[in-house]
Amino acid sequence: MHSWTQRLLAAATTAALLLAATCAAASALDAFHVPSVEAQAHVTKINQFRKQLNGNDKVTLTFNISAKLESLFTWNTKQVFVFVTAEYENSKNSLNQVSLWDRIIPDKDHANVQVEVKSKYPLIDQGTSLRGKKVQLVLHWHIMPNAGRMMRGKMPLSEFNLPDTYTS
């Protein structure tokens, strides 16, 4: 005859194995999900483009963003973190990425984003290489599941050129 502690341990082990198998199945099923994101963004105004006291270029923008992110959600999605970056090249780096705006999308009901925003974070370059530079806006997303690995993706949105001279 088994004691009550042995029976409790056997039940707990069985429950843990079933939970682990369920989590593995959820993660494996999400690997076959291919989202189809529709998004666009356009810069409507360059609010400020100046050289800081420390010599770095600083830009603040206003832009429209429209995104349909419902396809990122499955039954295993806890939330989605989305952000827009400005990407450009200069003589020091082949790729510079600066985050301009971000948002946490808690569920599918809030996954249709249509806003006009001033950049939440300024575009600051370590140097003075932004004048006349071509900049691309890119939408990134990180899907945070209830169980399994985090998945991410990105989508280029639009390009714009910064002015050749500083503005105030």
ZIUR-V193368 format. One record per backbone hydrogen bond with DSSP energy under -0.5 kcal/mol. CO is the residue of the C=O (numbers start at 0). NH is the residue of the N-H. E is the energy in kcal/mol with one decimal. If there is no record, write none. Layout:
<<CO & NH & E> <CO & NH & E>>
//
This chain:
<<2 & 6 & -1.8> <3 & 7 & -2.1> <4 & 8 & -2.4> <5 & 9 & -2.2> <6 & 10 & -2.2> <7 & 11 & -2.5> <8 & 12 & -2.4> <9 & 13 & -2.2> <10 & 14 & -2.4> <11 & 15 & -2.4> <12 & 16 & -2.3> <13 & 17 & -2.2> <14 & 18 & -2.3> <15 & 19 & -2.4> <16 & 20 & -2.2> <17 & 21 & -2.2> <18 & 22 & -2.3> <19 & 23 & -2.2> <20 & 24 & -2.2> <21 & 25 & -2.3> <22 & 26 & -2.2> <23 & 27 & -2.3> <24 & 28 & -2.4> <25 & 29 & -1.6> <26 & 30 & -0.9> <28 & 31 & -1.1> <29 & 32 & -1.2> <32 & 34 & -0.6> <37 & 67 & -3.4> <39 & 65 & -2.8> <41 & 63 & -2.6> <44 & 46 & -0.9> <44 & 61 & -2.6> <47 & 59 & -2.2> <48 & 166 & -2.8> <49 & 51 & -0.5> <49 & 57 & -2.7> <51 & 54 & -1.8> <55 & 51 & -3.5> <56 & 124 & -2.0> <57 & 49 & -2.4> <58 & 122 & -2.9> <59 & 46 & -1.2> <59 & 47 & -1.6> <60 & 118 & -3.3> <61 & 43 & -2.4> <61 & 44 & -1.8> <62 & 116 & -2.6> <63 & 41 & -1.7> <64 & 114 & -2.3> <65 & 39 & -2.4> <66 & 68 & -0.7> <66 & 112 & -2.5> <67 & 37 & -1.4> <68 & 71 & -1.8> <69 & 72 & -1.6> <73 & 76 & -1.4> <75 & 145 & -3.1> <78 & 143 & -2.7> <79 & 81 & -0.6> <79 & 104 & -3.6> <80 & 141 & -2.4> <81 & 102 & -2.5> <82 & 139 & -3.1> <83 & 99 & -3.2> <83 & 100 & -1.3> <84 & 86 & -0.5> <84 & 137 & -2.3> <85 & 97 & -2.0> <86 & 135 & -2.7> <87 & 95 & -2.3> <92 & 89 & -2.4> <95 & 87 & -1.7> <97 & 85 & -2.8> <99 & 119 & -1.6> <99 & 120 & -1.8> <100 & 83 & -2.5> <102 & 81 & -2.8> <102 & 104 & -0.5> <103 & 105 & -0.7> <104 & 79 & -2.4> <106 & 109 & -1.2> <107 & 110 & -1.3> <110 & 68 & -2.9> <110 & 112 & -0.8> <111 & 113 & -0.5> <112 & 66 & -3.2> <114 & 64 & -3.0> <114 & 116 & -0.5> <116 & 62 & -2.7> <121 & 123 & -0.9> <122 & 58 & -2.3> <124 & 56 & -1.0> <124 & 126 & -2.2> <126 & 56 & -1.9> <129 & 132 & -2.2> <132 & 161 & -2.6> <134 & 159 & -2.5> <135 & 86 & -2.8> <136 & 156 & -3.2> <136 & 157 & -0.9> <137 & 84 & -2.7> <138 & 154 & -2.6> <139 & 82 & -2.2> <140 & 152 & -2.2> <141 & 80 & -2.5> <141 & 143 & -0.6> <142 & 144 & -0.7> <142 & 150 & -1.6> <143 & 77 & -2.6> <143 & 78 & -1.6> <150 & 142 & -3.7> <152 & 140 & -2.6> <154 & 138 & -2.9> <157 & 136 & -3.3> <159 & 134 & -3.3> <162 & 131 & -2.2>>
//
